[in-house]
């Protein structure tokens, strides 16, 4: 069967099931008595096995088959649930992820290694050897010879697929794979060869000669995605016994004198409510290739530019009808824009979900006890932003576990509970999303950071004492800064917090750190909800225009020369009751300086209320909606103080101010 | 292989056609601060932002005169797209690999990977990867000394 066209679907579904396996495994570790979890994991393994087998990924199918057997042993009470077994299952999940990665990269899992996981799994069950397992497996398969099973006559298993099922043939084959072991299949309708050639309608029949455990068959078949209903009927004993290859005998099923008809439509597909909910949601959504979504967004950004241009033209013409039309067009555009932006949003759970496993493994390897609390997983974020922040969060979490949280012994000594708490929370505020990584560990050591900064030449020894705590903590983000005394596996290689800061600032956000000795540390990331379309103030500097995002513009002022105070080679200005550092944009951008000593100057206050910088520009122009574009590989990330560029309604390119970088540079300057 | 010939400041240089994305008229350029003087600015190329450098200036042959004949030759690698401003770019020539003389080409200029003799004229074959290296175009913060 040519399966290439289904590979994307396979990968995505396999990922979901692996995630479910991993989640349930973590839960099981916490709640070992929970039989539902074993059951759910058994189902995940079983589903992956079926999918992998039908796609020809043998290693994956093999390993999931073994997992399924072992889980069945646990489920049926034939083997106890040991810690080693949970570890072995984690190893299996890793191995399966390896298979999937190989499939993504090479189209096959042939290069992936599953032996180690398989060996661990066998070892975890103690003396039970593969042969014995196989025997008990067979026993288990033979066991359901109870009430629901009848040994006489042929059985017709009718499977109906959902009306919107995109590839019934694949699903049919998966159903066949899932069921064939427990049955003695005589034939299928359509015949298996035709199914493998991709020919199958929304209905598929499997005929079995032997006894059938109706409930088991039904639940197994229903686990295959997009299966709508399963009906198991016993056909009259006189039904023609066809050879396995004879294919379809039309009408047989319909003419069956079914006495055990058990329609299963509407039966819960999953044991847990959450599972059922998930399925429901899946049926109401479609999967769209991300690149298509990006295309739509790119096209739309051109419309936004046209909109701005039209607005300018219309205001020049002073034509009421045109004004009206443009006004309506603008409104529709705005609505369309918010719809499109919403389509691109994903819950932060998409990044959060991998952390429980990571935290567990890290805590184990560091000999620490941690409870990870996730909050606000439903908070939504643009997927481009989401793609960028994952690594930063990984870094912050590693840091928190390695440096932040103490060992159980240290915690006991400090009078704290042995298990530390790592809290990962997300929430939205206005057009920003905040993600906080907070630990209740030892807190940052001001003295140590200051000492290191002096060693690195970032700071003069006598300056350190004058800095506020916040300023000292800010030094952590300096390039190459690391206070780790020894370079550990986990973190402390000195590449890190500066990279985190660069990433977040590149997204137009910022990173903040707060800490209290003995009480813990929290890193707070602020990122914009969306990147692509923002409101900005256009300013003129020399003969070019620049854009300042309104989100980072506190206020604009006209300042009289006598309001400017000088202290050494620095200038300050008192605005809104606060004394702010004043810098000239021309100077910082490396442009031709002008003498403004006698002039009223135009000042933009950048940053945030508590961290602001006053910047002199030549002229304030207008606010405009701009479409943000990356600078391209040649310049991106290399121009200090500039985060990107935008194309205006008139086609001109303007550079966008990176306000956070300006504020940071002012704060870091000696 | 096919090459596009350009003549910055009277010298003849060749750019391999397989690196050339397009040849454009010179559009409006937005200056980018803290870059080397040969970086002319950002151009809006049908919605894509393309940095443009003055090729003659990059090769230390003086500045390109922006006449009506001037063009931007857009070259690209996997992750960098760059426009090269040249006075004139119309000739496309086939130059056989056998005709390339790689000896002492670098001594003329780091950006020249070989020299070819085309109809009695010495043509410098440009090393596009060298030109596309972003570190050559930007003033690093240590140089700036803010």
Boltz contact constraints between the chains, C-beta under 6 A:
constraints:
  - contact:
      token1: [A, 544]
      token2: [B, 31]
      max_distance: 6.0
  - contact:
      token1: [A, 589]
      token2: [B, 33]
      max_distance: 6.0
  - contact:
      token1: [A, 590]
      token2: [B, 33]
      max_distance: 6.0
  - contact:
      token1: [A, 590]
      token2: [B, 34]
      max_distance: 6.0
  - contact:
      token1: [A, 629]
      token2: [B, 49]
      max_distance: 6.0
  - contact:
      token1: [A, 632]
      token2: [B, 49]
      max_distance: 6.0
  - contact:
      token1: [A, 632]
      token2: [B, 81]
      max_distance: 6.0
  - contact:
      token1: [A, 633]
      token2: [B, 79]
      max_distance: 6.0
  - contact:
      token1: [A, 633]
      token2: [B, 80]
      max_distance: 6.0
  - contact:
      token1: [A, 634]
      token2: [B, 51]
      max_distance: 6.0
  - contact:
      token1: [A, 634]
      token2: [B, 80]
      max_distance: 6.0
  - contact:
      token1: [A, 634]
      token2: [B, 82]
      max_distance: 6.0
  - contact:
      token1: [A, 634]
      token2: [B, 134]
      max_distance: 6.0
  - contact:
      token1: [A, 635]
      token2: [B, 51]
      max_distance: 6.0
  - contact:
      token1: [A, 638]
      token2: [B, 138]
      max_distance: 6.0
  - contact:
      token1: [A, 639]
      token2: [B, 34]
      max_distance: 6.0
  - contact:
      token1: [A, 645]
      token2: [B, 42]
      max_distance: 6.0
  - contact:
      token1: [A, 645]
      token2: [B, 49]
      max_distance: 6.0
  - contact:
      token1: [A, 647]
      token2: [B, 44]
      max_distance: 6.0
  - contact:
      token1: [A, 651]
      token2: [B, 44]
      max_distance: 6.0
  - contact:
      token1: [A, 653]
      token2: [B, 30]
      max_distance: 6.0
  - contact:
      token1: [A, 653]
      token2: [B, 42]
      max_distance: 6.0
  - contact:
      token1: [A, 653]
      token2: [B, 44]
      max_distance: 6.0
